[in-house]
Amino acid sequence: MPTLTIAQIAELAGLESDSHPAKLPRGPLVRRVAAIGDATPDALVFAQDESSLDAAMDSTAGIILAPRKLVTGHAAELPSKQDPRVLAVLDPRYVFALAAKALAPAHEASIHPSASIHPSATLGLRAQIGAQAVVEAGVTLGDDVTLGSGVVLCTGTTLGSRVVVQAGAVLGGTGFGYATHPATGEHVLFPQQGTLVIEDDVEIGANTTIDRGALGETCIGAGTKIDNQVHIGHNCRIGRNVLIAAQAGISGSCTIGDGVVMAGQVGLGDHVTIGPGVILGGASGVFPGKRLEGPGQMFMGVPAEPLKDYLKSIARVRRLK
């Protein structure tokens, strides 16, 4: 079972040379992460503020992660913070997550007997495939992939390494694209014969659906995290390290830049472009063909506009009441 010392956690956190792991005591071994109230001597906990840090130090936790600005910035006023179990880091929550990942059991191959895997599918090392999952012909999985119960990977889908797909997700299905007769209104399915590529370290929530390309490729960039019940249409290109919250809907042929954050229930029309680093607030909507730019800028409303403009619009409406 994996264990960590305070020096190893400091190394995970990438501390500067003045707090180099070699200068830190070995201290206790931790085998698990825990909430402060459930801490035991073999547990790692984290604190975000002074009150939680006090609670952590009153616990029996083996190692405590605390904000560097709190521990070092108030040392004169708060000498009690000089506890040998406390490791000061820039972001305790982030380092806590890194440690939890390091303490997780090794990924081992596990394929449920009820899973259906086509003989032509290619599985990487240590695949974990849940009950009733379906892997269709020609699908390719990288190493350390996890598929939850009832996941369906359709033909033409490729998953990179360390991809996690939660229960009920359907990847690589037929896109919603039709050609319409101008006189009769008859709808005929446009060819949906493209592919879907999910890059390394992507996580996809339960009951999410991502369509393959129509004639080309749908692509989800490395490190992107997608919540439950999200839909991504055909030919979309989602960048790296994007966050997409539950019930977001992305129409076909949208381009989402690296580091974009999309809150719950955001809706994008087709052929929308969202620039790198943009933040879309909950239930915002972007009309087809529009482009939003501005790293770190937040947009809200329908149609989505910069937050300061949205707040002005809300104020004007309230004055009409």
Secondary structure in CASP SS format (residue, H / E / C, confidence):
PFRMAT SS
TARGET T0000
AUTHOR 0000-0000-0000
METHOD secondary structure of the structure
MODEL  1
M C 1.00
P C 1.00
T C 1.00
L E 1.00
T C 1.00
I H 1.00
A H 1.00
Q H 1.00
I H 1.00
A H 1.00
E H 1.00
L H 1.00
A H 1.00
G C 1.00
L C 1.00
E C 1.00
S H 1.00
D H 1.00
S H 1.00
H C 1.00
P H 1.00
A H 1.00
K H 1.00
L C 1.00
P C 1.00
R C 1.00
G C 1.00
P C 1.00
L C 1.00
V E 1.00
R C 1.00
R E 1.00
V E 1.00
A C 1.00
A C 1.00
I H 1.00
G H 1.00
D H 1.00
A C 1.00
T C 1.00
P C 1.00
D C 1.00
A E 1.00
L E 1.00
V E 1.00
F E 1.00
A C 1.00
Q C 1.00
D C 1.00
E H 1.00
S H 1.00
S H 1.00
L H 1.00
D H 1.00
A H 1.00
A H 1.00
M H 1.00
D H 1.00
S C 1.00
T C 1.00
A C 1.00
G C 1.00
I E 1.00
I E 1.00
L E 1.00
A E 1.00
P E 1.00
R H 1.00
K H 1.00
L H 1.00
V H 1.00
T H 1.00
G H 1.00
H C 1.00
A C 1.00
A C 1.00
E C 1.00
L C 1.00
P H 1.00
S H 1.00
K H 1.00
Q C 1.00
D C 1.00
P C 1.00
R C 1.00
V E 1.00
L E 1.00
A E 1.00
V E 1.00
L C 1.00
D C 1.00
P H 1.00
R H 1.00
Y H 1.00
V H 1.00
F H 1.00
A H 1.00
L H 1.00
A H 1.00
A H 1.00
K H 1.00
A H 1.00
L H 1.00
A C 1.00
P C 1.00
A C 1.00
H C 1.00
E C 1.00
A C 1.00
S E 1.00
I E 1.00
H C 1.00
P C 1.00
S C 1.00
A C 1.00
S E 1.00
I E 1.00
H C 1.00
P C 1.00
S C 1.00
A C 1.00
T E 1.00
L C 1.00
G C 1.00
L C 1.00
R C 1.00
A C 1.00
Q E 1.00
I E 1.00
G C 1.00
A C 1.00
Q C 1.00
A C 1.00
V E 1.00
V E 1.00
E C 1.00
A C 1.00
G C 1.00
V C 1.00
T E 1.00
L E 1.00
G C 1.00
D C 1.00
D C 1.00
V C 1.00
T E 1.00
L E 1.00
G C 1.00
S C 1.00
G C 1.00
V C 1.00
V E 1.00
L E 1.00
C C 1.00
T C 1.00
G C 1.00
T E 1.00
T E 1.00
L E 1.00
G C 1.00
S C 1.00
R C 1.00
V C 1.00
V E 1.00
V E 1.00
Q C 1.00
A C 1.00
G C 1.00
A C 1.00
V E 1.00
L E 1.00
G E 1.00
G E 1.00
T C 1.00
G C 1.00
F C 1.00
G C 1.00
Y E 1.00
A E 1.00
T E 1.00
H C 1.00
P C 1.00
A C 1.00
T C 1.00
G C 1.00
E C 1.00
H E 1.00
V E 1.00
L E 1.00
F C 1.00
P C 1.00
Q C 1.00
Q C 1.00
G C 1.00
T E 1.00
L E 1.00
V E 1.00
I E 1.00
E C 1.00
D C 1.00
D C 1.00
V C 1.00
E E 1.00
I E 1.00
G C 1.00
A C 1.00
N C 1.00
T C 1.00
T E 1.00
I E 1.00
D E 1.00
R C 1.00
G C 1.00
A C 1.00
L C 1.00
G C 1.00
E E 1.00
T E 1.00
C E 1.00
I E 1.00
G C 1.00
A C 1.00
G C 1.00
T C 1.00
K E 1.00
I E 1.00
D C 1.00
N C 1.00
Q C 1.00
V C 1.00
H E 1.00
I E 1.00
G C 1.00
H C 1.00
N C 1.00
C C 1.00
R E 1.00
I E 1.00
G C 1.00
R C 1.00
N C 1.00
V C 1.00
L E 1.00
I E 1.00
A C 1.00
A C 1.00
Q C 1.00
A C 1.00
G E 1.00
I E 1.00
S C 1.00
G C 1.00
S C 1.00
C C 1.00
T E 1.00
I E 1.00
G C 1.00
D C 1.00
G C 1.00
V C 1.00
V E 1.00
M E 1.00
A C 1.00
G C 1.00
Q C 1.00
V C 1.00
G E 1.00
L E 1.00
G C 1.00
D C 1.00
H C 1.00
V C 1.00
T E 1.00
I E 1.00
G C 1.00
P C 1.00
G C 1.00
V C 1.00
I E 1.00
L E 1.00
G C 1.00
G C 1.00
A C 1.00
S C 1.00
G E 1.00
V E 1.00
F C 1.00
P C 1.00
G C 1.00
K C 1.00
R E 1.00
L E 1.00
E C 1.00
G C 1.00
P C 1.00
G C 1.00
Q C 1.00
M E 1.00
F E 1.00
M E 1.00
G C 1.00
V C 1.00
P C 1.00
A C 1.00
E E 1.00
P E 1.00
L H 1.00
K H 1.00
D H 1.00
Y H 1.00
L H 1.00
K H 1.00
S H 1.00
I H 1.00
A H 1.00
R H 1.00
V H 1.00
R H 1.00
R H 1.00
L C 1.00
K C 1.00
END
